[in-house]
Amino acid sequence: MASRWVLLATLALAGAGRAVAQAPGTGGPTPQAPDAPTAVPLDGGTSLLLAGGLAYGLRRLRRRAAASERPSQPLR
C-alpha cells in the first residue's frame, strides 16, 4: 500500500516538473468592438401561444356546453 503512494507521488512530482506555464509571446489578439445584438421577436411567439390557448379554451367551452345539452355524450 505504501509503495503505491510512493509511486503516485513520484509520478505526480515528475509530471509537475514538465508542466511549466509560459507567457504568450505577443500578448494575444487585440479586442474588437462587440457586434450589435441580434433582434429576437419575443412578442411573435407569445402572441401565437396566447391565440392558440384562447382557441383551445373556446373549443373546450363549446364542447362542454354541447355536452350539457346531451348528457349521454362524454366530454372530450
NUKOL-329271 format. One record per residue: residue in one letter; z, x, y of N, C-alpha, C in turn. Coordinates in Angstrom, 1 decimal, always signed. Layout:
rec type a&nc3 Z&nc1 X&nc2 Y&cac3 Z&cac1 X&cac2 Y&cc3 Z&cc1 X&cc2 Y .
...
//
This chain:
rec type m&nc3 +0.0&nc1 +0.8&nc2 -1.2&cac3 +0.0&cac1 +0.0&cac2 +0.0&cc3 +0.0&cc1 +0.9&cc2 +1.3 .
rec type a&nc3 +0.8&nc1 +1.9&nc2 +1.2&cac3 +0.9&cac1 +2.8&cac2 +2.4&cc3 -0.4&cc1 +3.6&cc2 +2.6 .
rec type s&nc3 -1.1&nc1 +3.9&nc2 +1.4&cac3 -2.4&cac1 +4.6&cac2 +1.6&cc3 -3.5&cc1 +3.7&cc2 +2.2 .
rec type r&nc3 -3.4&nc1 +2.4&nc2 +2.0&cac3 -4.3&cac1 +1.5&cac2 +2.7&cc3 -4.1&cc1 +1.6&cc2 +4.2 .
rec type w&nc3 -2.8&nc1 +1.6&nc2 +4.6&cac3 -2.5&cac1 +1.6&cac2 +6.1&cc3 -3.0&cc1 +2.9&cc2 +6.7 .
rec type v&nc3 -2.8&nc1 +4.0&nc2 +6.0&cac3 -3.3&cac1 +5.3&cac2 +6.4&cc3 -4.8&cc1 +5.4&cc2 +6.6 .
rec type l&nc3 -5.5&nc1 +4.8&nc2 +5.6&cac3 -6.9&cac1 +4.8&cac2 +5.6&cc3 -7.4&cc1 +3.9&cc2 +6.8 .
rec type l&nc3 -6.8&nc1 +2.7&nc2 +6.9&cac3 -7.2&cac1 +1.9&cac2 +8.0&cc3 -7.0&cc1 +2.5&cc2 +9.4 .
rec type a&nc3 -5.8&nc1 +3.2&nc2 +9.5&cac3 -5.5&cac1 +3.8&cac2 +10.8&cc3 -6.5&cc1 +5.0&cc2 +11.1 .
rec type t&nc3 -6.9&nc1 +5.7&nc2 +10.1&cac3 -7.8&cac1 +6.8&cac2 +10.2&cc3 -9.2&cc1 +6.3&cc2 +10.6 .
rec type l&nc3 -9.6&nc1 +5.2&nc2 +10.0&cac3 -10.9&cac1 +4.6&cac2 +10.3&cc3 -10.9&cc1 +4.1&cc2 +11.7 .
rec type a&nc3 -9.8&nc1 +3.4&nc2 +12.1&cac3 -9.7&cac1 +2.9&cac2 +13.5&cc3 -9.7&cc1 +3.9&cc2 +14.5 .
rec type l&nc3 -9.0&nc1 +5.0&nc2 +14.3&cac3 -9.0&cac1 +6.1&cac2 +15.3&cc3 -10.3&cc1 +6.8&cc2 +15.3 .
rec type a&nc3 -11.0&nc1 +7.0&nc2 +14.2&cac3 -12.3&cac1 +7.6&cac2 +14.2&cc3 -13.3&cc1 +6.8&cc2 +14.9 .
rec type g&nc3 -13.3&nc1 +5.5&nc2 +14.7&cac3 -14.2&cac1 +4.6&cac2 +15.4&cc3 -13.9&cc1 +4.5&cc2 +16.9 .
rec type a&nc3 -12.6&nc1 +4.6&nc2 +17.3&cac3 -12.3&cac1 +4.6&cac2 +18.7&cc3 -12.8&cc1 +5.8&cc2 +19.5 .
rec type g&nc3 -12.9&nc1 +6.9&nc2 +18.8&cac3 -13.4&cac1 +8.1&cac2 +19.4&cc3 -14.8&cc1 +8.0&cc2 +19.8 .
rec type r&nc3 -15.6&nc1 +7.3&nc2 +19.0&cac3 -17.0&cac1 +7.1&cac2 +19.3&cc3 -17.3&cc1 +6.0&cc2 +20.3 .
rec type a&nc3 -16.4&nc1 +5.1&nc2 +20.5&cac3 -16.6&cac1 +4.0&cac2 +21.5&cc3 -16.2&cc1 +4.4&cc2 +22.9 .
rec type v&nc3 -17.0&nc1 +5.1&nc2 +23.6&cac3 -16.7&cac1 +5.6&cac2 +24.9&cc3 -17.6&cc1 +4.8&cc2 +25.9 .
rec type a&nc3 -16.9&nc1 +4.2&nc2 +26.9&cac3 -17.6&cac1 +3.4&cac2 +27.9&cc3 -18.4&cc1 +4.3&cc2 +28.8 .
rec type q&nc3 -19.6&nc1 +3.9&nc2 +29.1&cac3 -20.4&cac1 +4.7&cac2 +30.0&cc3 -20.8&cc1 +3.8&cc2 +31.3 .
rec type a&nc3 -20.8&nc1 +4.4&nc2 +32.4&cac3 -21.1&cac1 +3.7&cac2 +33.6&cc3 -22.6&cc1 +3.5&cc2 +33.7 .
rec type p&nc3 -23.1&nc1 +2.5&nc2 +34.3&cac3 -24.5&cac1 +2.3&cac2 +34.4&cc3 -25.2&cc1 +3.3&cc2 +35.4 .
rec type g&nc3 -26.3&nc1 +3.7&nc2 +35.0&cac3 -27.0&cac1 +4.8&cac2 +35.8&cc3 -27.4&cc1 +4.3&cc2 +37.2 .
rec type t&nc3 -28.0&nc1 +3.1&nc2 +37.3&cac3 -28.5&cac1 +2.6&cac2 +38.6&cc3 -27.6&cc1 +1.6&cc2 +39.3 .
rec type g&nc3 -26.6&nc1 +1.1&nc2 +38.6&cac3 -25.8&cac1 +0.1&cac2 +39.2&cc3 -26.3&cc1 -1.3&cc2 +38.8 .
rec type g&nc3 -27.4&nc1 -1.4&nc2 +38.1&cac3 -27.9&cac1 -2.7&cac2 +37.8&cc3 -28.8&cc1 -3.3&cc2 +38.8 .
rec type p&nc3 -29.4&nc1 -4.5&nc2 +38.5&cac3 -30.3&cac1 -5.1&cac2 +39.5&cc3 -29.6&cc1 -5.7&cc2 +40.7 .
rec type t&nc3 -30.3&nc1 -5.8&nc2 +41.8&cac3 -29.7&cac1 -6.4&cac2 +43.0&cc3 -29.7&cc1 -7.9&cc2 +42.8 .
rec type p&nc3 -28.6&nc1 -8.5&nc2 +43.3&cac3 -28.6&cac1 -10.0&cac2 +43.2&cc3 -29.6&cc1 -10.7&cc2 +44.1 .
rec type q&nc3 -30.1&nc1 -11.8&nc2 +43.6&cac3 -31.1&cac1 -12.5&cac2 +44.4&cc3 -30.5&cc1 -13.9&cc2 +44.8 .
rec type a&nc3 -31.1&nc1 -14.5&nc2 +45.8&cac3 -30.6&cac1 -15.8&cac2 +46.2&cc3 -30.8&cc1 -16.8&cc2 +45.1 .
rec type p&nc3 -29.8&nc1 -17.7&nc2 +44.8&cac3 -30.0&cac1 -18.7&cac2 +43.8&cc3 -31.1&cc1 -19.7&cc2 +44.1 .
rec type d&nc3 -31.7&nc1 -20.2&nc2 +43.0&cac3 -32.7&cac1 -21.3&cac2 +43.2&cc3 -32.1&cc1 -22.6&cc2 +43.6 .
rec type a&nc3 -32.9&nc1 -23.4&nc2 +44.1&cac3 -32.4&cac1 -24.7&cac2 +44.6&cc3 -32.0&cc1 -25.5&cc2 +43.3 .
rec type p&nc3 -31.0&nc1 -26.3&nc2 +43.4&cac3 -30.5&cac1 -27.1&cac2 +42.3&cc3 -31.6&cc1 -28.2&cc2 +41.9 .
rec type t&nc3 -31.6&nc1 -28.4&nc2 +40.6&cac3 -32.6&cac1 -29.4&cac2 +40.1&cc3 -32.1&cc1 -30.8&cc2 +40.4 .
rec type a&nc3 -33.0&nc1 -31.6&nc2 +40.9&cac3 -32.7&cac1 -33.0&cac2 +41.2&cc3 -32.6&cc1 -33.8&cc2 +39.9 .
rec type v&nc3 -31.5&nc1 -34.5&nc2 +39.7&cac3 -31.3&cac1 -35.2&cac2 +38.4&cc3 -31.1&cc1 -36.7&cc2 +38.8 .
rec type p&nc3 -32.0&nc1 -37.6&nc2 +38.3&cac3 -31.9&cac1 -39.0&cac2 +38.6&cc3 -30.7&cc1 -39.7&cc2 +37.9 .
rec type l&nc3 -29.5&nc1 -39.6&nc2 +38.4&cac3 -28.4&cac1 -40.2&cac2 +37.7&cc3 -28.4&cc1 -41.7&cc2 +37.8 .
rec type d&nc3 -29.0&nc1 -42.3&nc2 +38.9&cac3 -29.0&cac1 -43.7&cac2 +39.0&cc3 -30.0&cc1 -44.4&cc2 +38.1 .
rec type g&nc3 -31.0&nc1 -43.7&nc2 +37.7&cac3 -32.1&cac1 -44.3&cac2 +36.8&cc3 -31.5&cc1 -44.7&cc2 +35.5 .
rec type g&nc3 -30.8&nc1 -43.9&nc2 +34.8&cac3 -30.2&cac1 -44.2&cac2 +33.5&cc3 -29.1&cc1 -45.2&cc2 +33.6 .
rec type t&nc3 -28.3&nc1 -45.1&nc2 +34.7&cac3 -27.2&cac1 -46.0&cac2 +34.8&cc3 -27.7&cc1 -47.5&cc2 +35.0 .
rec type s&nc3 -28.7&nc1 -47.6&nc2 +35.9&cac3 -29.2&cac1 -48.9&cac2 +36.1&cc3 -29.9&cc1 -49.5&cc2 +34.9 .
rec type l&nc3 -30.6&nc1 -48.7&nc2 +34.1&cac3 -31.2&cac1 -49.2&cac2 +32.9&cc3 -30.1&cc1 -49.6&cc2 +31.9 .
rec type l&nc3 -29.0&nc1 -48.9&nc2 +31.8&cac3 -27.9&cac1 -49.2&cac2 +30.9&cc3 -27.2&cc1 -50.5&cc2 +31.3 .
rec type l&nc3 -27.1&nc1 -50.7&nc2 +32.6&cac3 -26.5&cac1 -51.9&cac2 +33.2&cc3 -27.4&cc1 -53.1&cc2 +32.9 .
rec type a&nc3 -28.7&nc1 -53.0&nc2 +33.1&cac3 -29.6&cac1 -54.1&cac2 +32.8&cc3 -29.6&cc1 -54.4&cc2 +31.3 .
rec type g&nc3 -29.6&nc1 -53.4&nc2 +30.5&cac3 -29.5&cac1 -53.7&cac2 +29.0&cc3 -28.3&cc1 -54.4&cc2 +28.6 .
rec type g&nc3 -27.1&nc1 -54.0&nc2 +29.2&cac3 -25.9&cac1 -54.7&cac2 +28.9&cc3 -25.8&cc1 -56.1&cc2 +29.4 .
rec type l&nc3 -26.4&nc1 -56.3&nc2 +30.6&cac3 -26.5&cac1 -57.7&cac2 +31.1&cc3 -27.4&cc1 -58.6&cc2 +30.2 .
rec type a&nc3 -28.5&nc1 -58.0&nc2 +29.8&cac3 -29.4&cac1 -58.8&cac2 +28.9&cc3 -28.7&cc1 -59.1&cc2 +27.6 .
rec type y&nc3 -28.0&nc1 -58.1&nc2 +27.0&cac3 -27.3&cac1 -58.4&cac2 +25.7&cc3 -26.2&cc1 -59.4&cc2 +25.9 .
rec type g&nc3 -25.5&nc1 -59.3&nc2 +27.0&cac3 -24.4&cac1 -60.3&cac2 +27.3&cc3 -25.0&cc1 -61.7&cc2 +27.4 .
rec type l&nc3 -26.1&nc1 -61.9&nc2 +28.1&cac3 -26.7&cac1 -63.2&cac2 +28.3&cc3 -27.2&cc1 -63.7&cc2 +26.9 .
rec type r&nc3 -27.7&nc1 -62.9&nc2 +26.1&cac3 -28.1&cac1 -63.3&cac2 +24.8&cc3 -27.0&cc1 -63.8&cc2 +24.0 .
rec type r&nc3 -25.8&nc1 -63.0&nc2 +24.0&cac3 -24.7&cac1 -63.5&cac2 +23.3&cc3 -24.1&cc1 -64.8&cc2 +23.8 .
rec type l&nc3 -24.1&nc1 -65.0&nc2 +25.1&cac3 -23.6&cac1 -66.2&cac2 +25.6&cc3 -24.5&cc1 -67.4&cc2 +25.2 .
rec type r&nc3 -25.8&nc1 -67.2&nc2 +25.3&cac3 -26.7&cac1 -68.3&cac2 +24.9&cc3 -26.6&cc1 -68.6&cc2 +23.4 .
rec type r&nc3 -26.4&nc1 -67.6&nc2 +22.5&cac3 -26.2&cac1 -67.9&cac2 +21.1&cc3 -24.8&cc1 -68.6&cc2 +20.9 .
rec type r&nc3 -23.8&nc1 -68.2&nc2 +21.6&cac3 -22.5&cac1 -68.8&cac2 +21.5&cc3 -22.6&cc1 -70.3&cc2 +21.9 .
rec type a&nc3 -23.3&nc1 -70.6&nc2 +23.0&cac3 -23.5&cac1 -72.0&cac2 +23.4&cc3 -24.3&cc1 -72.8&cc2 +22.4 .
rec type a&nc3 -25.3&nc1 -72.2&nc2 +21.8&cac3 -26.1&cac1 -72.9&cac2 +20.8&cc3 -25.3&cc1 -73.1&cc2 +19.6 .
rec type a&nc3 -24.4&nc1 -72.2&nc2 +19.2&cac3 -23.6&cac1 -72.3&cac2 +18.0&cc3 -22.5&cc1 -73.4&cc2 +18.2 .
rec type s&nc3 -22.0&nc1 -73.5&nc2 +19.4&cac3 -21.0&cac1 -74.6&cac2 +19.7&cc3 -21.6&cc1 -76.0&cc2 +19.6 .
rec type e&nc3 -22.9&nc1 -76.1&nc2 +19.8&cac3 -23.6&cac1 -77.4&cac2 +19.7&cc3 -23.8&cc1 -77.7&cc2 +18.2 .
rec type r&nc3 -24.1&nc1 -76.7&nc2 +17.4&cac3 -24.3&cac1 -76.8&cac2 +16.0&cc3 -23.3&cc1 -76.0&cc2 +15.2 .
rec type p&nc3 -22.2&nc1 -76.5&nc2 +14.8&cac3 -21.1&cac1 -75.7&cac2 +14.2&cc3 -21.5&cc1 -75.2&cc2 +12.8 .
rec type s&nc3 -22.5&nc1 -75.7&nc2 +12.1&cac3 -22.8&cac1 -75.2&cac2 +10.8&cc3 -23.5&cc1 -73.9&cc2 +10.8 .
rec type q&nc3 -24.1&nc1 -73.4&nc2 +12.0&cac3 -24.8&cac1 -72.2&cac2 +12.1&cc3 -23.9&cc1 -71.0&cc2 +12.4 .
rec type p&nc3 -23.9&nc1 -69.9&nc2 +11.7&cac3 -22.9&cac1 -68.8&cac2 +12.0&cc3 -23.4&cc1 -68.1&cc2 +13.3 .
rec type l&nc3 -22.4&nc1 -67.5&nc2 +14.0&cac3 -22.7&cac1 -66.7&cac2 +15.2&cc3 -23.1&cc1 -65.3&cc2 +14.8 .
rec type r&nc3 -24.2&nc1 -64.9&nc2 +15.4&cac3 -24.8&cac1 -63.5&cac2 +15.1&cc3 -24.7&cc1 -62.7&cc2 +16.3 .
//
